[in-house]
Amino acid sequence: MPAQTEDGNRPTGPDLGRFEMARRVPGPSLRGMVSDICSYRETMPGRFRNVEYASLTVPLVISFAEPFAIGLGRNPGDNDRFASFAAGLYAGPVVIESFGGACCVQINFTPLGARRFFGQPMSELTDRMVGLDDVLGVEGTPLREKLGNAEDWSSRFDMAEAFVAARLAEAREPPAEITWAYDRIVVSGGRFRVSSLAGRLGWSRKHLSAKFSDAIGVGPKTLSRIVRFNRALGLSRQDKGDWADIAADCGYADQSHLVREFRDLAGQTPTALAVR
């Protein structure tokens, strides 16, 4: 979904009045499964462009109007139009364009929450946008219609949260070993060695990678890259030292390694991202 303000509310500056946004943090029952639920509606004609960087968010977008143009690691083409869809993890920048008529609800899942909610291997969503009916089956179209007919955004948020909670309540939890390994990578800032994870679980690295592909959509090495990148980006925006210090703190071999990772995962240099 196009550019979101930090608090999820109305934009400021040049975009003021061109689109409206709202954000809800779901209740405790969805904690660890869903990070937030957002609304987005464009209110004036125009062309919007946003670049999202590699993250641990798995979005489910339910659209009531014009589709978005989305390109993975590139500018979108004429055939890259997506309305209601889910998108798995992607280790690179995502270019999103819209044209003044977009209106949608977006439910942002954690990787483990997405595996449980969608009930299918997350590798089937990796590096892809998959249509609503393909990820939700017969429940997809009725959900879109119900949300589209709601009176206001608050009602849509209530409906979306209730739908997700009901579906998760009937779903199987991810394997405890994968939850443990995922948490170790995230808590360590991506510095926990994959060989150590496999050793502690008594698994081979190949077996661990296969389990991660099913539950997360990417292997533990790629997940660690995304976590490290986001930690480095966060530190840079908090003025936590120079780039050499940040590279060392986040586990990069050197500053050049950090720069290469930023180019791969965000499509930009560290300096360009730090000022945003």
Secondary structure, DSSP 4 states (H G I P E B T S, - for coil): -----TTSS---GGGTTTEEEEEE---GGGTTTEEEEEEEEE-S---EEEEEPS-S-EEEEEESSPPEEEEESS---TT-EESSEEE---SS-EEEEE-S--EEEEEEE-HHHHHHHH-S-GGGTTT-EEEHHHHHGGGHHHHHHHHHT-SSHHHHHHHHHHHHHHHHHTSPPPPHHHHHHHHHHHHTTS-S-HHHHHHHHT--HHHHHHHHHHHTSS-HHHHHHHHHHHHHHHHHHTT-S-HHHHHHHHT-SSHHHHHHHHHHHHSS-HHHHHT-
